[in-house]
Amino acid sequence: SLRILPGSRFEEVTAARLATEGVKWFETLIEKVCRKGGGVIFIDEAYQLVSSGNTSGEKLLDFLLPEVVNRRGEVVFILAGYRKQMETLMAYNPGFQSRFPHQFQFQDYENAELLHIFKLQLRTLFGGRMNVEGGPNGLYCRVVARRIGYGRGREGLGNARAVEIALSRIRDRQAQRLMLLRRQGGQPDDMMLTQSDLLGPEPIGAPADSAAWKKLDSMTGLDAVKQSVKAFLETTQYNYHRELEEKPILEFNLNKVFLGSPGTGKTTVAKLYGQILVDIGFLSDGEVVVKNPSDFIGDVIGASEKLTKGIIASTVGKVLVIDEAYALNPKASGSNTGSFKTAVIDTIVAEVQSMPGDDRCVILIGYKDQMEDMLQCVNPGLSRRFPLGDAFDFEDFTIQQLEEILLAKLVQQGYNATDQAIKVALEVLDRTRNRPNFGNAGEVDILLNSAKLRHQQRMSKNKTTKGSLLEAVDMDPEFDRGQQATTNTRQLFEGLVGCDESAAKFAGYQRITANVKARGLDPRDYIPFNMLFRGPPGTGKTTTARKMGQIYYDMGFLAKAEVVEASATDMVGEYIGQTGPKTKKLLERALGRVLLIDEAYRLGEGRFAQEALDELVDCLTKPQFERRLIVILAGYDKDINRLMLQNPGLTSRFPDTLNFRDFTPSECLE
């Protein structure tokens, strides 16, 4: 003993308990140590005393500082915690540095030290009776130590505690192996740890005994996702063999970004992905916890960090899915929660390290464009932890894949459908695909629910409750609208003055559509989706646009027979950088409908208007918008001619024209 203190009393307490009990309790604890002749008070996780909103912690610190001086020679106070957080504590009061002048840095254990701790814990736990394949200093034990050491240099490694957790998993794997062998009639040695116990099962390209993989592989579509999962599994297999050769492994990332539209299977695949990670030994639990951005955002300063840390801490060994993660983008916020969202992102970056050996998988789910915008706008560390290059891209289902899903759901729900009903259902789905945020498999559910309801009503009307055969009229009450399209067109324009040219043109489009469909071709390639309406006001342009919406809806090209009326004002922003997104948002709102831009010549006036025009031209060739809505530019003949000169791409985007002439006096009387 160095006899620096008169007594040897040792009291350990956490900062959380101190904050709960308060100053009076702390004072009693100090007096207790002094009555025993003095000693040491060890305060663990001391940085929590300066956590945001912890007023009781601040009172304790204000009490502690003079006590350190007053109790010198009698009590030694030791503050412990992570280095980074302790820096915040030391900055709380300038007097900290003089009261606590000595700092001891405890480095993470090296691999050899981790191996020594592993052998010591193994010997202690089993009294030296447990044997290990390859020996306690052999290859497999060295790989165990190296895996634990992957987390060196980051918070939460745990060191000796991490060894204890690893040993617990090894014992779980051994127990499962012994149980299986005994069921098969074997007599395994309870005091032997094998290679598979120590390292887990050897990964294979596609685990044949994994029910999760089989289910994923059997799902309709998702070819890109399946290939991504296979590539990941092949990487784990390659790394396993490199570990056995004691070579550096290829770094990989369990955390993923899932990009895609609603109904493409993102949440379902997240659950299967988590179970696959369990099957190959990468996660200890595999439960999928689904959260929304609102679950992370607090209502006061500091609350967001606390909520986020709590969620991340509670999902060790699990898959944490953050759905609609793009809502965490502070720059996309329409409210005053931007700083809270920034705090959430920064906390995720701090807590999720994406290191080999992590017993955690975090998945960010969202639409591709919004997710890309968010990852470009927030803490750069987020894109390093969730690289878009490794994202799982969930593509919209093709019409053939939607047919597979439809047929499978009919079987599951105990219904049949006529061939005509299936054809009509696919036509409904094809029209619905033009709407924004198309729900993919979810749209099939919506369609079937409506069809079953109509079927039930039809059966009730016929005074029968039997029958499970869905017919075309159940899928779409107006399923034969296309056959009556030509007649409908004449009726639509009946009584309208000066619209003979328009009626004839649209009737021609209908004939082309019918003929092309009869040949098994896509009629979208043969009729225009963007048009110029030239003529003075009051000559029927808006009315014709509405009729056009009905005609294209009847032909199966639009989701709704509606017109979205807009002007240049709805596209042009008030400041730099606003015009492009504003124009795109207008196009998104008009998806599956007709967009009529009146007085379009104003798009050629001014810098911002020109920017809107350029954005329009660019968007009309993108898959998101091309042939998924009707766009009409309307205005005087000379103004439209002048507008077409503003961008060379306008001529190819708007190849067809409808001319609206001035009415004659007799037509005005009509």
N, C-alpha and C positions, 0 to 999 in steps of 0.2 A: 504494500500500500504506500502511495505517495504522501498520505496524510495532509493533503491539501484542504480537505473538508473534515470537520469534526465528526460527522456521521456518514453512514453508508446507505441511507434510505433512498429507494428508487421508486418514483411514481410516473406511470405512463398514462397519458390522456390524449384524446384526439381533439383537434380544434372544433369539430362539430359538437362534441359534448360540452366543451367550455362555453361555446356560444349559446347552447341550450340552457346550461345551468346558471351562467351569469357570473358577475364579478364577485358576489358574496361567497359563492361556492368555491371559486378559485382562491379567494383569500383564505378560506378555511383549509383548503388543501395545502397551501404554503405553510400555514401555522402548524399543520399536522407534521410536515416534514421537519420543521424547525424543532418541534417538541421531541422528535426522535434523534436530535443531535445534528440535523442537517442532512443534505444529500442532493439528489438530482431530480429535477422535474423535466420529463421528456414530452414535448408537445408535437405529436405527429400530424402531418398534413396541415401545418401551421398557416399556409397560404390561404386556407379557407376563411381565415379571420378577416381578410380584406376583400372577400367576394362581394360583388355588386349587391347593394341593398342590405348587407349584413351590419346593421347598426350596433347590435350587441357585441359583435366581434371587434368593432372599432373601440367600444368602451373598454373591452378587455385589454386591448393593446395599449390604450392610454393608461390603464392601471398597471400593466406589466412593466413598462419602461422605467418608472421610478423604483419599482420593486427590485429590478435587476441590480440597481445601484445600492439600494438599502439592504439587500440580503447578501451582498458580496462577502465571500469568505464563509458563508453559511449554506447557501443554496446555489446550485448551478442550473441555469435554465438552458435547455437545448431545443432549438426549433428545427424540425425536419420536414422535408418535402421535395418535390421536383424542382430542378434548378430554375427553369423558366418562370414558374409561378412564384418561387421564393424571391425572385428579383422584384416582383410587384410588391411583395410584403416589405422588403427592405426599403423600397421607395416611399412607403407610407409616411415615414417620419424621419427627418435627417438624423435623429438621435439613435436610430437602429444600428448604424455602422459602428459607433463608438461603444454601444452596449454589447454588440455581438461582433467583435473584431475578427474572430477566427472562423474560417469556413473550411469544411472538409468535403471534398468531392469524392463520392463513391462511384467508381466506374462499374459498368456492366461486366459480368464475368466473361472471360474468354472461353472458347470451346473446351479447352483442356480442363478448365475449372468446372464448367458445367458437367463434363463427363465425370469428374471426381465426385461432385455433389450427387449425380445420378446413382453412382455406385454406392455411395454412403447411404442414400435413402433406401435403395434396394436392399442393402444389407440390414439396415435397421428395421425395415418393414417385415422382412421374412426371416430374420435371425440368421442370415448367412446361408439359408437352405435353398434359395432360389437359384437355379442354373439358367444360363443365358446362351442361346445359340451363338457360336463364334467367340464366346467368352466376354467378360465384363469390359475388357479393353479392345474387343474385336471391332470389325468393320461396322456391324449393325448398331452397336452402342455409340460408336463415333458419329454415325449418321444422325442418330437421335439427338445428340448434343449439338451437332451442326444445325439441325432444323430449329432447335430452340434459339440458337445464336443468331438466326436470321433477323430477329427483332432487336438486335443490339443497337443502341444509340437512339431509341425512341421511347417515348413515355409508355408506361404500362407493360414493359417486358416482364417484370416480376422476378427475373433471375431465378433464385432458389424456388420461389413459388411456381414459376413456369415449369421447372423440372418436376415439381410435385404434380402439376396438372397433366404433364406429358405422361408421367408414370401411371396416373389414374386412367388415362385413355388406353395405355398399353394393357393394363389389367382388365379393362372392359373388353378389349379385343380378344384377350386370352380366354376370358369367361365364355364369350360367344363361341369360340373355337372348341373349347372343351365340351360345352353343352351339345354342339352339333355332332362331335365325334361320339359322344356317349349315346346319342339317339340312334346313331348308325351302328351301335354295338361295339364300339372301340373301347379301349382302356388307356386313355391318354395320361401322360405324366403331369400332375398338377404343379410340379415344381420345375417346369421348363418353360421359358419364354422363347418362342420361335421368331424367325425373321418376320413372318406376317404379323405376329403380335407386336413386335417392336416398330415396324415401319408401315403397317397396314397392308392391305392387299395390293398386289402389283397392278397399276393402272393398265387398262387395255384400251384400244382405240374406241370401241363401243362396248361397254360392259354388258355381256350377254345375260347376266343374272340380275340386271337392274330393271325393275318394273317401270321405273320412271323413264329410263331411256327408251324402252319399248313403246311406252305410251306416246312420248314425244315423236318417235320415228313414225308412228302410225297416224299422227295428226295430219289433216289435209293441209297442203301447201307448206309454208314455212321452210322452203328449201334452203334459203340463205341462212336461216337460224340454225337449222340442222347441221349445215356445213361448218358454221362457226363453232358449234358445240363439239363436233368431231375434231376440228383442228385443235381446240383447247385440250381435249382428252389426249390427243396424240402428243401434245407438248408435255403433259404431265407424265405420260409414259416415257418419253425421251429423257425427261429430267430424273425420273426414278433410276434409270440405268446410269446416268451421269453421277448421281449420288453414290451408287455402288462402286463407281470408278474413282470416287472422291475428287471429282472435277466440279468446277463452278456450274451451277444450273442456269438455264435460260430463265430470266425473270418473266413472271406471268402475273396476271391480275385477276383475282376473283371478282372484283367489283366491275359492274358493267353498266352501260347505257342501253336501254331498250327504246328504239325509235320506231314509231308507227302510228297508224290511225286507230280509232276505237274498234274493238271487236276483232282484232287480228291475233288475239291469244297471248298478249304480253304477260298478263298476271298469271295465266295458267302455266305458261312456259317458265315463269319465275319460280313457281312452286316445284315444277319438275326439275329445273336446273339446281335448285337447292337440294333436292333429294339425291340427284346424281352426285353432287359434291359430297354428300354424306356417304353414298355408296362407295366412293373412291377414297374416303378417309380425309377429306379436306375440311369438313364441318363436323362438330361434335353433336349438334342437335338437328339442324335442318328445318326447323319450323320456319314458316314464312310469315313475317309480320308486315302487314300493309299499312302504311301511313300516308296521310296527305300533308301538303305544306302547312296547312292551318294547325296541325298537331305540333309543329315545331315553333310557331311564332307566338311569343308572349305579348302581354299588353303593357309591360313596363320595362324600363332599361334593366338589362341583366336577366330577364325572364327567358328570353329566347335561347341564350347560351345554356341556361340551366335545363330547360326542356330538352334541347338537342342532346346535351351530354347524357341526360337520363335515358333517352330513347336508345342512343348508341350503346351505352353501357349495358342495357337490358337485352340487347340482341347479340351478345357474344355467342358464337356457335350457331347463329341463325342467319336467315336471309332477311334483310331489311329492304323492303320495297317502298320507294317514295314515288307515289303515283302523281302524275301531272307536276313533275318536279320543276318545270319551267316557271311555275307560279312563284318560285323563290327568287326570280330575277328582280332585284330592287328597281331596275330602270323601267321595267314593264308595269310597275305598280301604279294604280290609279288612286291610291290612298296614301296615308302618311306612315305606312309600315315599312318603307324602304330601308331604314336603318336597322330595323329588327330582322329583316330578311338578310341583310348583309352579315349580321351577327350569326345567323343560322349557317350561312355558307362558310364563314370563317371558322366556326366551330367544327363543322364537318371536315374541313381541310385539316384542322389540328388533330382531330380524333381518329380519322380514317387514313391510315398510312399506306395501304396497298403494298404491303411487304409479303414476301413468301413466308408461309407459316401462320398468316393471320387466320384466326378462327372466327371469321366474320365475312359476310358477303353483303354488299350494299348495291342495290340496283336502282338507277334513276330511270323513270319512265316518262315519256312525253312525245309530243309531235316533233318531227325532225327539225323544222325551221325554228320553232321556239326554243328547242333545246340548244341548237347551234348558237342562237342569239345569246342565250343565257351564259353559256360556257365562254363566250367571247367577252362578255361584259363584267363578269364577277372575278373574284380572287383567282389568279392564274393557277394556283395550286389545285383547284377543282378539276381543271382539264387534264392535269398530270395524273390525278388519281382516277379520273374517269375519261380516258382518251376516246375521242370519237372514232378514231381509226379502228378500235376494237369493238365498236358498238354492234349490237345485234339489230339488224334492220328488218322490221316486220312489214313486208309489202302488203298492199291491199290485195284481197283475194281476186283472182280472175273469175269471170262468169262461169267457167267450167268448174273451178273449185267451189264456188257458191252452190252450184248444182249438187256437187258431192255432199256438201254440208246439209243442204235441203233434204236430200234423199235419206241421209243418215238420221236426221232429226225426225222425219216422218216415221221411220222404223221405230225409233226410240219411243215416240209418242203414240204408237199403235194406230197410225193412219195410213191410208193409201191415197193415191192421186192419179187422175187420168193423165195420159200423155199431154193432152191439151192444157190441163191445169198446170203441169210442170213447165210447159212452154210459156204460159202466161205469167207464172210466178217469176221466171227468169227475166221476162220483159219488164216486170215491175221492179225487180232488183236492179236491172240495167239502167232504168230511168233514175232510180233512187241514188245510184252511184254518182250522179252529177251534183248531188247536194253537197254542201260543205259538211265536213266531219261525218262522212259516210260510216255507218256503224259496222260494216262487214258482216261477221257472223251474227252480231246483234240484230241487224236488219232482217235476217232470216227468221229469227225468233219473233220479231214484231209482225212480219208478214204472216207467219203461221198462226199466231194468236188471233189476228184479225180474220184469217180464213176459217179457223175453227169456229169463231163466233158467228160468222155468216152461215157456215154450214149448219150450225145448231138452229139458227133462226129459220133457215130453209126447211130443215127437217120438221120443226114445230109447225110451220105453215102447212106442210104436207101431212100433218098429224101422224108423224112417225118419229120414234126415238132411236131406231136402229139405223145402222149404216155408218161407215167410217171412210167413205170414199169422197175425197175432195174434188170438186169440179172447177172448171175455169172461172165460173161466175163467183166462186168462193174466194179465189185469189184476187180477182178484180171485177167488180160489178159491171164495169164498162170495158170488158176485155175485147169487144169487137169494134172499138172506136176506129181502129185503123182501116177496117173494111168499109166503113161509112165515111172515110175522110174526104173523098172528092165531093160527095153530096154535102157534107158539112161545110166545106169551103165555100160552095156556092151560096149556102144559106147564111154563112157568116157575113159575106159582103153584100147580101141582098138589101137593097134600099139605100146603099151608100153611094153618093154621087162621086164620080171621077175615080173610082177604084177598080175599073175594069182591068187595067194593066196588072195591078197587084194581084187580083183574084186569079188571073190567067197564069201568072208566074208561080204562085204558090200551088196551084193545081198541077202545074208541070213538075214541081218538086215532089209532089205526092206520087205522081206516076213513076218518076225515076226511083223513088224509094221502094215502091211496091215491086218494080221490075228487078231492081238490084237484090232485094231480099229474096225474091223467088230463085235467084241464081246462087244463093248462099253467100253473098258478099256483104260487106259492111257499107250501108248507104251513106254513112258519114263522110266517106271519101268522095262523094259525088254531088253533094249539095253544100251551099255556103252557110256558114254560121255567123259571119260578120257582114254587115251591109251598110251602104250609104243611103240615107233618105234625103233627096235633094228637093227643095221647094219652099215656097213662102209659108208663113204661118197660117193656120186655119184650113189647111188642105187635107187633113186626115192622117198626118204622120203618127201621132200618138195612138189614134184609133187603130191604124193598121198594125202598129207594133203589138197592141193587145191581141188582135186577130192572129198575128204571126205566132205569138206565144201559144195560143190555143192549137194552131195547126201543127207546130213542132212538137207540142205535147202529145197530140193525137198520133203523130208519127213515131212517138216513143223516144224522142231525143231530149226532152226536158222533164225534170222532176215535177215542176208546177207550171201551170199556164198563167204565170204572173209577169208583170212588167215592173222593173225597178227604174223609176224615172230619176235622172240626175242631170247635173250641169257641170260646167268646168269648176264651179265653186266647190263642189263636193270632192274634187280631186286635188285641188291646188292647196298647198300648205301656207302657213303664215310665216314660217321661218325655214332656214336651211335644214334639210334632212327630214322634213315632215311630209313633203309632197309624195315621195315614193311609197312609204307605208300607207298613206291615206288613199292613194290610188289602188293599191293592192287590196286594201280592206274593202273598198267599194266592189271590186271584182269578186272577192270572196263572198260578200253579201248577196251578189247576184248569181252565184253558181246555181245551175239547174233552172234558171229563169232568163228573161229577156232584160238586158240593160240598155235603156234608151238614154243617150247623152244628147240633150237638146242644146242648140246654139253651140255646136261643137267647135265652131271657128275660133272661139275664145281660147281654145287650147294652143293656139299659135301665137298668143299675145303675151309676151313677158317671159322672163327666165324660169320662174316657177311653173308656169303653164307649159312651157316647152319640156320641162322635166317630167310633168305628168304625162304628156304625150309620149315621150320616150319610154316611160315605164309601162304605159299601156301597150305599146308596140312590142316591147320585150315580153310582157306577161302572156300575150295571146299565143305565143309559140311554146310556152311551157306546159308540160303534161297536166299540171294542176288546173289549167284554164282552157287549153286548146280543145275546142269542140265540146265543151261542157257547159257553155252558156251562149246566148245570142247577144252580140254587141252591135248596136246601131248608132252611127254618128249622123245626126240630123242638123240641117241648116239650109240657108240659101245656096243656090247653085254656085254662084261666084265665090262665096265664102268657103264652101267645101273645096272648090278647086284650089284656092289659096292655102287651105289647111293641108291638102295632100302634098304640097311642095315642102312642107316643114320637116318631113321625115320620109326618106325613100322607102322605108319598110311599110308605110301605110297602104301603098298600092297593092302589095301582095297579101296583106292582112284583110283588106276590104275589097275583094274582087268584083262584087256585084252591087248594082245600084237600082234603086226604085225612084223614079221621077214623079214628083207631085206638081201638077201644073195649076195655074190660076183657074178658078171656075169661070165659065162663061156666064153672062147675065141670066140666061135661061136656067142654068144649073143652080145659080144662086137662088132663083125663085123656087126651085124644087126644094 
